[in-house]
């Protein structure tokens, strides 16, 4: 591999040197007189040009530039702008060509017989500027008054100066692709600012599809690709680009689980031993056309591949500033995505960032966005009230479900206050009256207001963006900087992000083009908040409804979290540290920070060779550093708990911790992660038109890619932040503990991990178009990977695709059908790949320093060798129709696809004599199918009005084909979350058929014959279970409605999903003398069976009994808890106003103010419980969260 890398580098260098030497000579072969180029364009587009011959004499143009343009406007720009010429729109198909003058405006007489104005004594002088809605100058715009036929042209800065006849009362401006604009004038008019609005059709039109390797005309693209422009992204003002895309792309399902937290995720760490994506997994998810791999421990990639400016990115999407994005292309089928090979099986998301424009004066943009949300509502959590919780505790004690504590018994489990009081009452250590008084007081308490006031807050964020762009004849630039500050609803959590983008394009020697992209993203996190899971997860230390953070006098209340408080109190006289826990103290003492620095550099050199052939050399480097630091000072519970745990109970005198930790210090855990990824690519591009009927485009190249991930971890005990000194410890020598035995310390000496992955690829893609109506395409890619397959036949894999497209609307038999504006048929077939970065073909072992028994080094097998490890493959076919009717007032597309996944990875059992019992192999298969629909409508358009609608719809399902997936005993014991089953979707949900409760409060279910099965009996037939449906929706999409009236635009966004089910969160565990104390505070516990006869009024099982655990699980996973996940969500309402700055000041070229309301909630849901299927209040979940609250966003955008 190393030798090949060096060889390829030398080859690219030699190729570029040779190309540079030959470029001048070849360039001469492509040059033709400018007049000839204009004649070719006129013939191709049936246009007429008027110009003075002297302005084109001696000037040349590139033949290829004139022929490969996507439309007339682009062709004219390609040949005229380099020659310092502009074109003037006169009427449909008629243009005037004039010279550019950057200092004075240009005046041209359009009609030869028009009257000449020789005497200007009665005329008055008007100056001004023509801009688009964003304040960008419009060079070459045409101006004309209603008094004469004389027209004027703006210069490169969009400025004009003209004498106007005294008879003129109106001045109009015209620009191709923009609506004409007229403004009243009179003798007192001296200066004007005229703003043009893009036509509705122009706003919706996307002419280019970017694959990351090349840009393809949409007319010639055979694959399924959806392009989202910067204009569309601007409408959703949140700092994460993925969140802006939520409702925009048919077939792409984006699930948001934590409101609008843009980058302050529940998990902000990169785990190099996990899959490619580990950050934000509990905050958002995205799939393109459903799953391509099977769920399970094999670690197959499930997230789409992300490509930024031509290079694969391993960074989280939150490192991208949405305001830097020019377009995002989703490649969804094999023909579109297979060019990316073995990483494209889950779809590809291609992000292209903004660039400047040639011959454009500097454009400065500044914007600010601010958002604030409603206060989180703890009432959304299904919690018991204090009285119900007390009754629950009393039953635990009275039915002897938990063991009574003792002040003299070491290390007993902690108990809630009422549980402890009930035990004391039972033991006779307190009176009934004292007990009743305490119970009466606790029964009326509700600590949710304290939690809301002290630990939660309204989430808010602020974002500031600044950019400047422009260019001249030979270069352009786009520079931007953005700062975001985000405060999630947990007090103590915060995130800050700074992004910098420097994009340049240079024309070298008037021949080659060098594009550079330099980006930086710097993030800083404070993760000091208290999670809801810490408070409410079923455990012995759950925060009971009557517990308090502060008492009635404002004093903080501490609770015992490690052991029974009565026993812990006996330790304090012996010198033990305070073992109490208070959440407010933890927030104040927490010092958990993380700093991420991410950088990327892309260089792309393009050199024309000859006759439509260009050579590209591309280099990309993405590198980053992450430093995570968790410091526990001596006041933190973690430190006090740790020190007490390593303090043996003395027989005499005061206790001393066995590690020797002194006062004034703490414990420091650190984790440093590095990433350094390289891409080197050499590519040839061919794009040529032969005659008027034949066009060929092709690319071929080779690519080397290497990813390097490193991670160091370490723990310092007795660390002093002032001196930087710590206490030396021995991680291999056990230390005496409070339990009476010795134990090794948690943590370790500094550890280092490095993961290197290398990819080698050869690829090619070609397309042929005949008469601009018939297109054939094909691609092939050959990938090799160092961590797959010891045999090259398994390690290296060819992937391919081919497609066809017919633009039927261009046929002569449809040309006279005026209501058909566009009608095209597409079809593709090909194979994509997928990978698991957690698997290796060789034996993977773990080496330890010393065995506790022998003291010798030891090793253990993590995973056995698998020399036949190889790519997963997804074969996909796609048939589609693109349409546009009534001058594209109604347009859209419909795609039908079928997926066949083969060689999918899954963990199957093997003979235990090999030393392991399971092995992950490429040995299974899953199929899928679906439909993507995009429908756009221009309901009404006029000068002051635009009403547009967009409907996205997607259908997707899959089916496991491998007949080895059959029901097992473990499946029958856990059907809702059990193993896969042949003939069902990968996300299937099976449940028990509930038959109520028996007389002892145990859950009954039906067998396949309708007989009732008790909790102590097994279910052994799949027919006894009920197939409830899929956890993922099979139908989903969105509806977007926009209404513009003059300078006001109102937009509503709704999303929907149908065809999914979920299990209603309910009680998850009960306490028992065997399992210990566990307080489950779910409201369903209040409805539990408690005595004989309750089975007539409730289905929630009782807590007592040998099979209470099985009984509860069968209740949890029974059909009575299955709810539909169908909903219609009002995601957003926004109102924007284009401020008429031309009437206020000339210094600000454009300004827009926006007000946006997000997360308005579910306007309809199929489940009667009113639960949000995207954010379920499962108290046992480690990512327990609250539904996103309504947020109010304000934005101001200024252009200078």
N, C-alpha and C positions, 0 to 999 in steps of 0.2 A: 504493500500500500504506500509506504513512504517513498519507495523508488518511483512508483507511478506518479505520486504527487509532484516530485521534483521534475520528472519528465514533462508533465502537463504544464507546469509553470514555465519551464524553458520554452516549450512549444508556443505558448501564448505570447511570450515576450518576442520570440523570433517572428511570429505571425504579425504582430503589431508593428515591428520595425519594417518588415517587408511591405505591409500595407501602407505605412506612412510614406515610404519611398515611392510606391507606385500610385498613390492616391491622386497626385497632381495629374499624371498622365491619363489615368482612367477618367478623372473628372472631366477632362477635355472632351472625351468621347460622348459624355452625356449632355454636354452643353449644346443648345441650339439657340438661334436668334430669338429674342423675346417676341418679336412679331409672329414668328412661326408657332411659338408656344401658345400665344393668344388665339391663333387660328385653330389649333388643335382643341383648345378648350371650348371655343365657340361652336365647333362642330359637334363635340361630345355632348354639350349641354344645350344646344340649340339657342345660343345667346348671341347678342350683337354688342360690339364695343365701338365707341367713338373716342378718338384720341388724336393728338397732333403727332405726326410721324417723327418729328425731331426728338420727342421725349423717349422713344424706344430705340432710336438708332444707336448702334454700338453696344447695346445691352443684350445679355443672354439670360437663359433660364435653364434649369435642369429638366431634361425630358421626363425623367422619372417622377419628379415632384409634380409636374403638370398632369401626369397620367394616373398616379396612385391616390390622388385626393379623393376624399369621401363624398364631396359635394362641390357645387360651383363656387361658393364663397371660399372654401378652403383652397381650391385650386388657384383662385385669383390671389389670395394672400400669399401662397407659396411662391408664385412667380413675380408678383409685383412688389411686395414689401422689401425683399432683399435689394431691389433696384430703386428704392426710395420713391415708389409710386403708390398711389391709392386709387381705389375704384369707387365710383359714385353711382348709387342706385338711381335710375331714372324712372323706369317702369318695369313691369314683368319681363324679364329677359333682355333688358336694355340697360347698358352701363356706360359711363364716361370714365376714362382713365386720365388722371392728372398727376402732376408732380406733388411731392410732399414738401410743405414749407412749415417748419416748426416754429417760425417766428410770426408769420402773418397768415391770415386765413386766405383760402383760395376761392376765387370767383370764376365761374364758368357759365357761358351762355349755352343753354341746352338746345334751344331751337334756333336754327340758323337765321330765320327771318324775324326773330324777336327784336323789338325796338330797343335801340341803344340809348342809354341815358347819359348824355354828355354834360348836362348842366346839373350840378349837385348842390346848387345854392339853396334849393328848397328842401333837400333831403336832410334827415337827421341821422346821427351816427349811433349805432347800437353795438355793444360788445356783450359777450356772455360765454357760457360754458354748457355743454351737453354731457349728461352723466346717466349712468344706469341707476337702479334703485339703491345700490350699495355705495354710490358715490364714485364709482370708477369712471374715468373719462371715456368718451365715445369718439375716437378719431375717425374721420371720414364720414361723419353724419351729414346728411343733406338738409339745408335750410332754404325755405322759400316763403315769400310773403304772398298775400292774396292780391297784390297790386301789379306785379310784373311776373314774367317767366324766368327771371334771373334767379339762379340758385347759388348757394354758397356751401362751402365745405369746411368742417372743423379740422383743426390741426391735430398733431399727435397728442396734445394735452386736452383734446375735446373743446378747445376754445375757438371762438369766432369773432370777427369784427366786420361790420357791413354798414353801408349807407342804405337807408330805407326811404322809399317814396312817401311823401306826405299823405298819399291816398291809402297807404297800407294800414289796415286795422287788425291784422292777424299774421302771426309768424308761425309756420309749421316746420317740424323736423321729422325726418324719415331715416330709418336705419333697418337694414335687413335683419329679420328675426325679432323686431320690436314693434310695438304698436305705434302708429303715427301719433304725434302730440302737437297740439295747437295752443297758442297763448295769445291773448289780446294784447295789442300794443297801441300806443298813441304817440303824439309828438313829444311827450314828456318821458317816454321810456328811454332809459340810458343803458341799463344793464339787466341781463336776464340769466336765470339759471333754469335749464330745462331738463327734466328727469324723464327718461324713457322706461317704459315697463315692457318686459319680455312678453311675447304673446303666450297665451295659455298652452298652445301646442308646443311651443319652443321650450317651455318649462318642463313639460313631461317627456320630451324627446331625449333619448340617450343614444348617441351615435356610435360610441366605442365601448367595447367590452375588453377589459384588461384581465389577462390570465396570470399576470406576474412575469411571464416570459415575453409576451408580445401583446400588442393592442390590435384587436380585430374589429373591423366594421361590423356593426350590429346586423347589417343586411346580409353579411356573409357568415355569421356565426351559426353553426348547426347545433351547438350544445345548449343545454339548459343553464342559463346564467341570468341573474337578476342584478341590476346595477342601481345603487342608491347614491344620489348626488349630494353634494354639500348643501345645496338649497333645501333638500328634504331633511337632512340632519339638523339644520339650524332651527327647525320648528319645534324640537324637543330639547329644552335647555337644561340638560343634566350633564354632569362632568364625565360620565362614562359612555363611550361611544356604543357599547353593546346595549345599554339601556335605551339609547335613542332608537335602536334598530328593532326594538321588541315587536312592533306591530307592522313592520314595513315589508317583509319578504315572505311570499307564499312558500310553504314547505319548510320554513325555518322556525322551530319552536324555541323561544327564549323564555325561560321561567325565572322570575325574580322572587326571591324568598325573603328579602330583608329591606323592603322599601326602596329608597333611592340612595342607599349607601354606595357611593361611587367607587371608593377604593379602600375604605376602612372595613375590611372584611372580618368575618369571624375568625378566619385563619389567614394570616398574611405571610406565612412562612413557606419557603420552597423546600420540599422534601426530595432529596436527590435519589432516594430509594423508592419513591413512588412513581406514578406516571408523570407524563409531561406536565399536566396541570394538577397542582395541589392547592393553589391559592384560590380562595373564594368558592370552594366547592359547595359550601352550605349557603352561599349567598345568591348564586345564579347558576343556570344550566343552559346549554344550547345543543340542539341536535338539528342536523340537516337531513330531511327525509328519513327520520327515524333512526333507530339503532342499526349499525352495521356489524357489530360484534356482540358476542354473548356476555351477559353480566357474570361476574364471578371473580375469584382471586387471581386469575391469570393476568390481569392488568392490561388488557388490550386498550388501545387508545379509544376514547369515546367522544372527545371534543374535536371539532373541526380544526383543520390545519390553518394557521394564521400566517399570511404572507404580507409583509410591509415593504412597499417600494421594491418589489422584486426579490426579496430575501425572506426565507422562513424565519419566524420570530418565536423564541422560546419564552418571551416575556409575557406577563399577564396583560390583558387588554386594557387594564386601568392605567398603564404607563403611557397610553396614547391620549393626547389632547384632541378632543373631538373637533375643535375649531381649526385644526391643522389638516383635516381630512378633506380631500377633493372628491373622492368617490370610494365606494365599497362595492366590490363585485362578489357575489356568492356563486361559486361554481358547483352545480348540484348533480350533474350526471357524468357519465364516464368520458364523453367527448370533451366536456369542458374541463374536467378536473384531472383526467388521467395523465396529463403532462406533468403533474406533480408526483406521479408514481405511487410508491408504497405508503405514502403519508396521506393519500387523498380519499381513502375509503369512507371517511366521515364527512366529506365535503371540504371545500376550500373557501376561505374568506380572504379576499385580496383587497388590501387597503392601499390606496394611492394618496399620498399627501400632496398638498398644494404647491404650485410653482408660480413664479412670476410670469408676466407676459412680455414678449419682446416689444420694443418701441412704445413703452408705456411709462409715463411719468410716475414718480413714487406715489403709491397709494397707502395711506396709513389707516389702520383700523384699530379701534379700541372698544372693548366691550366689558361689561360687568354684569354678573348674574348673582342673585342672592335668593336663597330659599329658606323657608322656615316651615316646620310641620306642626300639626297639633300635638298636644301632649299625649304620650302613649297611654292607652287605656287598659289597665290591669283587669278590668271586668271582662275582658275578652278571654281571660284564662278561666277554664272550668274548675274553679276551686270550691271546696266546701267552705261554709262559714264556720265561725268559731264553735257555735253550739253543736253543729254536726260533727266537727272534728273531735270535740270532747266526748260525745257519745261513742264515737269510733274508738277512742283511747280506752274508755271505760270497758268496752266489750273485750278489747285485747287483754285487759287485766282480769276481768271477771271470768273469762273463759280459759284463763291460763295459757294464752297463746304465746306469751313471752315470759321470760324468766325474771323473777323479782330481783332487783338490784340489792347490793349490800355495800355499806361504807368500808367493810373490811375485806371484800373480795376484790383482788387486783384486776384492773383492766376490764371491767364490765362495760357493756355498751352504753353510750349516752342515751338518756331518755328525755322526752318532752316533759314540760313542767306538769301538765295535768296527769300524765301517766305516772310520774313520780308521786304526785299527791295521792293518786288512787291506790298505789301500792302502800303508801304510808297509812292511808285510812284502813286498808285491809289488814295491815300489821298492827293497827291500834296505836300508832305513834302520833296521830293527830285526831282531834275530835270530829264528829260528824258535822257540828255547827261550823267549825272553822273551815272544814272542807266545802260545805255548802256555800259559805260566804265567798270563798275563793272561786268556786265554779260559777257562781252568779256573776262575779266580776269578769271573769275570763270569757263567759258566753256572749257578752255584749261587745267585745273588742273586735276590731278589724284593722289589721296593720297595713292594708293596701294603700291607704293614704300616706303613711310614712314612707313606704317603698317608693311611691310615685314622687313624693316631695324630695327625698334625700338621694335616691339612686337613679331616678329617671328624669329626663328633661325633653323638651321639644327638640327634635333633630334640626340642624341648620347647616348651611354651607354657603360659602362665598367663592366666586371664581372671577378672576381678572385676566383678560386676554389682550395682548398687544401684538400687532403684526405690521410689517411694512413690505411691500412688494413693488416690483417694477422691472425695467430692462431697457436695453438699447438694441441695435441691430445684431449684436454679436453675443449678447448674454442676457440672462434674466435672473432674478433672485426672489426668494420668499424667506423672510426671517420672522420668527415669532417667539414669544415668551408667554407663559401662562402660570398663574399661581392659584391654587385651590386650597381652601381650608374647610375641613369637614368635621362636624361634631355629631356623632350618632346619638341615639337616645340614652345610652348608658353613660352616666356621669363618670368621668375619668378616662374615657376613650376619645381619641382625637387623631386626625390625620392631616398632614400637609403635603402638597405636591407641587413641585416646580418642574415645568417642562420647557425645553428650548429646542427649536428646530431651525436649521440653517440649510436651505435648499438652493442650489445654484445650477445653472446650465450655461455652458460656454461653447461658443463656436470657435474651433481651433483651425487656423489657417484657411478659414472660409470653407472647410471641407469636413473635418471631424467634429463630433459633438461629445462633450464631456459633461455628464450630469453627476452631481454630488449631493448626498443627503447626510447630514450630520444631526443627530438627535441626542438629547439627554433628558432623562426623567429621574428626578430626585424626590424620594418619598421619606417621610418621617412619621412614625406612629407612636402613640402612647396607648397601651392596652392595660389600663389600670381600673377599668370598670368591673362591676360585679354582674355576672351573667344571671339571667333568670333561672337557668338550670342549677346554679349554685344554691339558689333559695328554695326552689320548688321540686327538684328531682326527688322521686321516692327514695328515702334514706332515713337513717336514724336521726339525722340532723336537719331534716326539712324545717323550713321556717314556718312554724305553725301560725294560724290566723291570729292568735292572741299574743304571739311574741312581739316584742317591740325593739326598734332600733334605739330609741331614746324613751325614757320614762316620762311621767307627767311633769317632772321637775326639770326636764331637759338633759338629764344625765344619761349617758350611753349605757346600754344594757348588754352584757356579755353572756354567752352561752357556751356550754362545754360541747365540743365537737369530736373529741377523741375518745374519752372514757366517761364513765358515769360520774357526774359532778360531785356526788357525796364522797366517793373515794378520792377524787382529785383534790378535794378540799383538805384531806388529811395529809397531802404531800407538801402543801405550802409552808407549814412550820419547819419542814426539813430543808427549805432552801430552793424548792423547785420554782421555775418561772411561772408567771400567770398563764394559765392554759385556756383562758376564755377567748371567745371569738365574737367580734362585732363587725358587721359589714362596713360601717362608716370608717372605722379604724383602718380596715384593709384598703379602702380606696385612698385614704390619706397617706398610708405608708407604702403603697405599691410604687414600684419603680421599674416598670416593664416598658422598654423602649425598643424600637427597631428603626434602623436607617438603611435605606436602599439607594444605591447609585447605579443607574442603568445608562449605558451609552450604546450608540450604534453608528456605524460609518458605512455608507454605500458609495461605491465609485463605479460608474458605467461609462465606458468609452465606446463610441460608435463611429466607425470609419467606413465611408462608401468605398467599394472596391470597383465594380463596374456593372453597368446595365442592370440596375435594380438590386445588386448584391451588396450587402453591408456586413461588416464584421464587428462583433461586440466582445468586449472583455469586461467582465463584471466581478467585482470583489466586495464582499460584505463582512463586517466584523461586528458582532454584538457581544458586549461584555458587561459584567455587572458585579457589584459587591453588596452583600447584605450583612449587617451586623445586628444581631438580636441579643438583648441584654435583659436579664431578669435579676434584679438585686433585691434580696430580702433583708431589710434592716432588722435590728434586734427587737423592734416593736411589732414586727409583722407576725401573724399567727404561724406562718410557715417556719420561721426561724425558732420561735418559742416551742413549737411542737417538735421540731427536729432536736433541739438541745435537750428538752425534757425526755425525749425518746432515747437518747444516748446518755442518760443520767441514771446510774443504778441507785436503787433505794438503799440508803445507808442504814446500818444497824445502830450506829451512834453518830452524833455530830451532824454537820450539814452536808447536803448532797453536792457532788461535783461532777460536771459532765466529763465523760471519759475521753473526749476528743481534745479537751483543753482549750475550748473557745473562750476568749476573754470578752469582757464587756466593751461596748463601743464599736463592735464589728458586725458583720453580716455574712450572708452567703451569696455568691455571685455565680449564676449560670450564664454562660455565653455560647452563642452559636454563630459562626461566621460562614457564610456561603458565597462561593464565587462561581461565575459562569463566563465562559469564553468560547464563542462559537464563530466558526469561519465558513465562508462560502466563496469558492473560486469557480468561475464559469467562463467558458469560451463558447461563443455562439455565432453562427452565420445566419443572416436573414436575407431572404430573397422575396422581392415584391415587384412584379412587372406585369404590364398589360401588353398583350400582343394584338395589334390592330384594335378594332373596336369591340371585339367579342370575347377575348380570352384574357383572363387574369389569373395569375398564379402567385400564391404566397407560400413561403415555407421557412421553417427554422430548423437548425440542426446544431447540436452542441453537446458538450460534456461538462459535468459539474462534480466538484469535490466538496464535500461538506463534513465538518468535524465539530462535535460538541464536547465541551469539557466542563464538568460540574465537580466542584470540590466543596467539602464541608468539614469544618473543625468544630468540636464541642469541648467544653471543659467546665469544671466546677472548682471554685476557690472557696474554702471554708475560712471563716474568721477574716474575711476581706474588709479592709479599712479603706473607705473612699478617699480619705484625706492623705494617707501615706502610700496607698497602692500596695500595701503589704498584706499577706495572708498567712494562715497557719498551715505549716506542712502537715500532710496527713498521708497515711498509707492505705490505699484503696484495696489492697490485697489482704490486709490483716484485719480480722473482725474486731470490733470494739464492743465492750460490755454495754448492755442496754437495760432499760427499765424492766424489761420482761424477765431478766435473770439469765439470759443467754447472750452470746456475742453475735454480732451481725456486721457484715461489710457495709461500707458507706454507699449511699446512692450516688450516682454520678461516676466519674472516672478521671483518670489522668487525661490530659488533652488527647483527643482522638482525631484522626484525619481519614477522610474518605475521598477518593477520586473516581470519577466515572468518565470514561472516554468512549465516544461513539463516532464511527467513521462511516460515511456513505459515499459511494461512487456511482455516478449515473451517466448514461448516454441517452439522448432523447432526440426526437425529431417530430415535427408537426407540419403538415402540408394541406393546402386547400386550393381547389381549382374552381373558378366561376366562369360560366359560359353565358354570354349575352346578359350579364348582370341578373340572370334569373335562376340559373341552375348551379348549385354549389355542391361539391363533394369534398369531404375532409377526412383526414386520417392522422393518427399519431401513434408513436411507439416509444416506449421508454424501458431502459434496462437498468435495474437497480442492484447494487451490491451493498452489503452491510456487514461489518466486522463481527457482530454479536449474534448472527443467525447462521446456523448450519456449518458444520465442519467440512462438509462436502459442498463444493461450489454450486452443484446443481440445486441444492436447497437454499444456499445463501443468496444467489443472484437470480433475479426473476424478471422476465420480460412482461410488460403490461402494454396494452394497446387499446385503440378505439377507432371507429370510423363512423361517419355521419353523412347526411345529405339534406339539402334544403331546396325547396322550390318556391320562388316568389311568384305565385300564381297571378297576383294582381297586375303584374307587368305584361301578362299575355295579351295579345291583340283582342282575343274574344272577351276580355274583361275591361279593356280600356274605356269602352263607352258605358260601362256600368258606373255611373257617377257616384253612387252611394258607397261603393267599395273603395276605400283609401289604401287598405293594406290587407293582404291575404297571403299567408305563407305557411307551408308545411315543413316540419322538421322531423328527422328520425336519426337516432344514434344507437350504437351498441359498443360496449367496451368493458374493460376490466380495470378496477382500481385495487389498491392494496391497503393493508393496515399492519400495524406493528405493536408489539409490546416491548417497552424498554426495560421491563423487569425480568425478562427471561434470557437465559444464556444457553448455548449448546454444550458447554463444558460443565463439569461438576463444580458447583458453587459451595464453598466451605467457609466456615467461620473458625478463626483461630483464637484460642484463649491463652492468656499468659501462664496461668498456673492452676492446676486442678486442686481443689481444697483437700482432697485425700492424699494424693501423691506428691503434690507440689510441682509436678511436671507440666509442660505445655500440653494443651489438648486441642482437638479440632472436632467440629460437628458438621454434618451435611445439612446445608440449607436447601439445596435442590440438586437432584442427580443429573448426570449428563443427558442431553437430548440432542444427538448429532443431526436429527432430521428436522430440527426446528426451522420454520420458514414463515414466509408472509401469509397473512390472511388475504383472501382474494374475494372481491365482490364484483360479479358480472351484472352489468346493468344495461337495460334497454329503455329507450325513451322515445315516445312519439308525441308530437306537439303541433299545435296550430297557433299562429299569431294572426291577429286580425285588427282591422281598423275600419270603421264605417262612418259615413256622414262627415267626411273631412276630419277623420279621427276624433270626432266628438265622442264616439264610443270605441274604445280600444282595449286590447288585453291579450291574454294568452292562456292556453290550456295545455298542460303536460300530463301524459300518462306514463308511468314508469313501472318497471319490474326489476327486483334485485334478487340475485342468487349468490349468497355468501358461502364460499367453500374454504376448506382448510382452516376453519375457525378454531381458535384456541379454547381449550377447556380442560379442566382438571379432572382426570378420570383415575379410578383406582387401579393399582397394579399389584403384582405378586409381592407380598411382604418380605420374601426372601432376599429381595434386592436391597433391603435396609430402609426402604421408604414404602409407604402404602399408596401414594398418589403421584401422578406425573402429569404435567400440563403438556398437551400434544395438539398438533394440527390435525384434528380428526372428526370434525363435526360440520354441520351444514344448517343454514337458516335462509329462508326465502322471505321476500317482502314485496309489497306493491303499494301504489298510491297515485294520487292526483294532486297537481298544483294548479290553482286558478288565480289569475290576476285580472281584474276588471276595472277599467278607468272610464269615467264619464264626465264630460263637460256639459253640465245640465243647462247652463245659461251663461252667456258672455256678452258684455257690452262695454261701453267706455267706462262706466262707473261700477259695473257689476261683473263678478265672476263667481259661479257656483260650480264646484267640482266635487266628485265623489270617487272613492276608491274602495273596492272590496277585494280582500284576499281570502282565499279558502284553500285548505289543504286536507287531504285524507291520507292516512298512512297506517299500515298494519304489517305484521310479520308472522312467520310461522316456523317453529322449530321442526326440522325434518328428520333429525337423527333418532332412529327407533330405539337406541340404547337408553334414551331418557324415559324411564318408566317409573311408576310410583314405587317408593321404598317405605320402610317403616319410619324413617326420619321425615319423609314427606307427609305421611298420615298424621304424624305428631305435630306438624307445623305447616299446614297446607297453604296458608296465605303467603308465606315467605319461603316455601320449600323449593326443592330443586326444579329444574326445567322439566317439561313434559313434552314428548313428541306430539305434534299435531296442534299445539297451542302456542300463542304468542310468548315471547321471552319475558313479558311483564304480566303474565297471567296471574289472576288471584282466584284461588280456590278457598272455600270456607265450609265450615260445618253447617248442617241444617239443624237449627236450634229447636229443641223439643221442650224447653222450659226447664224447671228445676224439680228435683225430687224432694221428698219430705225432709231430707237432711240439708237441703240448700245446695246440693251439687248439680252442676249443669248436665242436662241430658241432651243427646243429639240423636238423629235418626240414622239408621244404617240403610243399605241399598234396598232393603225390603220394607222400609217404613217402620221397623221396630225401634224402640228406644234403647239407646246405648248409654250406660252409666259411665261415670268418670274413671272407674277402675277397670273398664273394658276397652279393648283396642278397636279402632276403626281399621279395616283391612281391605276395603274395596273402594276404588275411586268413584264408583257409582253412588257411594254413600255421601260423597261431597257434592257441593254445588259450585259450578263455574260461575263466578260473579262477574267477571269481565277483566278489562285491562286497567292497569294503574296509569298508563299514559293515554291521553285523549286520541282517538282515531280521527276526529274531525276538529279542526281549529282554524282560526284566522282572525281577521280584523276588518273594521269598517271605519273609514276616515271621511269626514265631511268638512268641506271648507267653503266659506262664504266671504267674498271680498266686496266691500262697498267703499268706493273711493280709496281712501288711505287706511281704512280699517279692514282687518282680516280676522274672522272668527273661525276656529277649527275645533272639531270634536273628534276624539279617538276612542273607539270601543274595541275590545277584544272579546273573543268567545272561544269556547271549547265544548265539545260534546263527545260522548262515547267512553268516558273513563269512570272508574269507581274508586272509592277509598274506604278504608275501615275507620269508623268514627273512633277518635281517641277515647279511651276509657281507663278504668283501673288497670294497672299493669302488674302489680305485685301486692302480696299480703305478707304480714309478719307471721312468724311461727317460731316455736322454740328451737327448731332445727336451723332455720335460716337467719334467725335473729330479728331485731327490730327494723322495720321499714315502714315509714309513714307515707302512704299514698294519699295525697290530698285531693284527688280528682272527685268532682261532684257526684259521679256515679257511685262512689263508695257509700254515700249517704243513703242510697237506695238498695243496699245489699240485703240479702236474706239474713235475718237474725234469729228467727224462731219459727217453729212449725206453723204452717199456715201462710207464711209470707210468700211461699211459692205461687200463691194465687194472684199476687199483686206485683211481683217483680221478677225480672230475669237475671238480675245481678247476683251471682252466687255468694254464698256465705264464706266466712274466713276459716271456720273450724273444719277439721277433717284431714285424714291422711292424704287424700287426693285433692286437697283444696287448690294446689298449684295447677294440676291438670284441668280441674274444673274451671278455674279462672281463665286459662289459656283458651279453652274451647269456647267460653263465652266471648272473649276478645275477638276470636276468629270465626264468629258465627254469622249467619246471613242477616240476623237482626241488626247487626252493626255495619252492614254494607250500605253506603250512601253514594249517590250519583255525584260525579265531579263536574257535571255540566254547569256552565255559568255564562253570563254576559257581563263583562266588566267595563265600566266607564273609566278608562284609564286617564283621560286628560281632556281639559277644556282650556283653550288659549285664545287670547285676544291680543293682536299686535296693531300698532299704529305707526305708519310712516310719517314722521314729523316733517312738515314742509319747511325745511331749513332754508330753502331758497328765498323764502319770505322773511326770514329772521336774520341770517348772517351768511356771508360768503365764505367764511373760514371753515365752516363745517359743510362738507359736500353731501352728506347723507346721514340720517339718524332714524332709528327704529326703537320704539319702546314696546315691550311685551309683558303681558301678565298671564301667568300660566297656573292652573290648578291641576295637580296630579293626585292619583290614588283616591279617586272619588268613591271607590268601592264597587260592590256587586249590585247591579241594578236588577239582576235576576239570577237565582240559583236553584237548581233542581232539588238540592237537599233541604229539607224543612228545618234542619238544625241551624241554618244560617252560617255554616262553617265555610271558610275560604279554603278551597282545596289546595291552593298554592302555599298556604301558611297554616298548617294544622297545629293546634295547641296541645301537642303531645308532651305531657309533663316529664316523661321518661327520656325524651330526646336530649342528646347532648347539645343540640343546636336550638333548643326551645326559644322561640321568639314570638313577637306580637305582630298581628297584621299591620301592614304599613298604614300610617295615618295620613290624612289629607295634608298635602304640602302646597305652599303658595310660593310661586317663583316670580321674581321680577328681573327683567333684563333690559339693558340699554346698550345699543350698538351705534357707534359713531364712526364715520368715515371722513378723512381729511384729504 
